[in-house]
Amino acid sequence: MALAIIAVATAGLVAGRLSAGGTPKPGASSATRAAAGAPTAAHRARAPKVVASSYSGLPFPSPSGRGMAPGPNLAPGSDPSALPGDVLIADEDNSRLLVVNPAGNIVWQFPGPGGPGGGATFLRPDDGFFTPNGKSILATEETDQVVSLINLRSHRMVWRYGTPGVPGSGPNQLSNPDDAMVLPNNDVMIADIKNCSILVTKVGLHVPLQRFGIQDTYCYHQPPYRFGSPNGAFPLTDGNYLVTEINGDWVDEMTPTGKILWSTHPPGVAYPSDTNEVSPGVFVTVDYSKPGQVVEFNSQGQLLWRYGPTSGPGMLNTPSLCEPIPTNGDFLCNDDSNDRVIVIDPRTNSIVWQYGHTGVEGTAPGYLSGPDGVDLAPPYSMLIRHRSTIGVPPLKCDPTLPAGSCTVFAP
């Protein structure tokens, strides 16, 4: 996501049906052009199918918001039915993870009253994703140079990669890590921003297994040899990965062996962040700028849809991640410097759910401070939605890659 926090937006709650801005999706661009109301079959088909599961092992119930009344912690006009379950929030400037239900109630929090335990610190988590088995969360503490695996039931940190407070490129070292994800085989893929590369390790280890990119400090667009400050490597349904490069506004599709299939510019974006897949061949990125944008596009860089009000309560201020909600085609987003997490309905270009007071930092229920990451609770979470198609790196390099662009380390 971001390397720095930019100015905080003006204060003020969203009112009424929340906020609207920009132009709803045109007819030729997306199946979500359906009129506001119940989603059509085409609308629901945009995202990967979710395998039904109760995930009863979660320490919180995660019910659908359909039929729920909005609680006092939500912005007025919020519609809980926009969410199929609970929402994980990486509340960065408050150094905590929250799980909030569709009505706006906090149902889980880390650290708990006793802290993270074991004498460990937990500082400024900027991302968090549920693991493919739904039992843990992998959080990225970018400015503390570590990623931490947290067991949901025990509230304990069970593994950490990186040396707290010490950036580097050697074993058990990272340099501004971002968007770390546990793969189905317990490998961990990490966008290692200031090392200009993508790192693979494994839960339980403190050494790298593989690195995509030369790993140096000259972060410009030259994949697969190096990457321009990569801030995300997200799984695609074709088994490959979508890498976002901040420098130069680039997005690349990379195979699990490091081959680059295509690169494109998300259209009209100054600072791309955390690009991920909406449906095969359709991608969404956010523009970490003020005003910010949410942009949907294809592999040729053609604009399919844009949300980007330049003023008013709908304006975004350095958003860093939007991911599709598979049950209705809406987008769950964190709007960092507006201190809020929101749901955007692309059919109406309006914010239909909001947790956090716009531009007002706080720690009390209903308040956030610089939230920098979101994920839906299982079974709708990013990695569970993609679990059946995630391409696990075979710890081999594509033979066509230039020398130095891919390294497999001795086990």
Order of alpha helices (4+ residues) and beta strands (2+ residues): alpha-beta-beta-beta-beta-beta-beta-beta-beta-beta-beta-beta-beta-beta-beta-beta-beta-beta-beta-beta-beta-beta-beta-beta-beta-alpha-beta
